[in-house]
Amino acid sequence: MESLGNQYVTAKEADTHTNIVLLHTRCINSKKLYYRLKRVTEEEARDLGFHLVILSTPLQEHILRLVTCSNQTKDDVNKAITKLNYVIPTLM
């Protein structure tokens, strides 16, 4: 996320293992982000052009766990990144 220019959330390479990514949130409570990623608003779907729910697990106040699975494509991952970059600033 940091390499994509997101100043609010980072994913540290040292915390990334196979299909597990830990997002470290700087200013957003991980539970707040967790609940928002489970939803797709009408405005979001219109702006992004797709509906995507991201399931995650809040581990600590500022750490959110994401897991990919083998049937997800590169396009799926890119859409998830797009959604994260869309949603995170709205929670600030």
C-alpha positions in Angstrom: 0.0 0.0 0.0 2.8 2.4 0.8 4.2 1.9 -2.7 0.8 2.9 -4.1 1.0 6.2 -2.3 -1.4 5.4 0.5 -0.2 7.4 3.5 -2.7 5.9 6.0 -2.1 2.1 5.6 1.0 0.1 5.0 1.7 -3.6 4.4 5.2 -4.5 5.6 7.0 -7.1 3.6 8.3 -8.7 6.8 4.7 -9.3 7.9 3.6 -10.8 4.6 3.6 -14.6 4.5 2.5 -16.6 1.4 -1.2 -15.5 1.2 -1.5 -13.5 4.5 -1.1 -9.7 4.5 -1.2 -7.6 7.6 -2.3 -4.0 7.0 -1.0 -1.5 9.6 -3.3 1.4 9.9 -1.9 4.7 11.1 -5.1 6.7 11.9 -7.9 4.2 11.4 -9.2 1.7 13.9 -8.9 -1.7 12.3 -12.5 -2.6 13.4 -13.9 0.5 11.6 -12.0 -0.5 8.4 -13.1 -4.1 8.8 -16.8 -3.2 8.9 -16.5 -0.8 6.0 -14.7 -3.3 3.7 -17.6 -5.8 4.2 -20.0 -3.3 2.6 -20.4 -1.9 -0.9 -22.2 1.4 -1.0 -24.1 2.6 -4.1 -21.7 5.5 -4.5 -18.7 3.1 -4.3 -20.1 0.8 -6.9 -20.8 3.7 -9.2 -17.4 5.3 -8.7 -15.4 2.0 -9.0 -17.6 0.2 -11.5 -17.6 -3.0 -9.6 -19.0 -4.6 -6.4 -16.3 -6.1 -4.1 -16.6 -7.2 -0.5 -13.2 -7.6 1.3 -13.3 -10.0 4.2 -10.7 -9.5 6.9 -9.9 -9.9 10.6 -9.0 -7.1 13.0 -6.0 -8.4 15.0 -5.1 -5.3 17.1 -6.4 -1.8 17.2 -4.3 -0.8 14.1 -3.6 -4.2 12.4 -6.0 -5.8 10.0 -5.4 -9.3 8.5 -6.2 -10.1 4.9 -5.9 -13.5 3.4 -6.0 -14.4 -0.3 -7.0 -17.8 -1.6 -5.8 -19.8 -4.7 -8.9 -19.0 -6.8 -8.3 -15.2 -6.7 -6.9 -13.7 -9.8 -4.5 -10.8 -10.3 -7.5 -8.8 -11.4 -9.3 -9.7 -8.1 -6.2 -8.5 -6.1 -6.0 -5.3 -8.1 -9.7 -4.6 -7.5 -9.1 -5.1 -3.7 -6.3 -2.6 -3.8 -8.5 -0.2 -5.7 -11.2 -0.6 -3.1 -8.8 -0.1 -0.3 -7.5 3.1 -1.9 -11.1 4.3 -2.3 -12.4 3.4 1.1 -9.5 4.4 3.4 -9.6 8.2 2.7 -13.3 8.2 3.4 -12.6 6.9 7.0 -10.2 9.8 7.8 
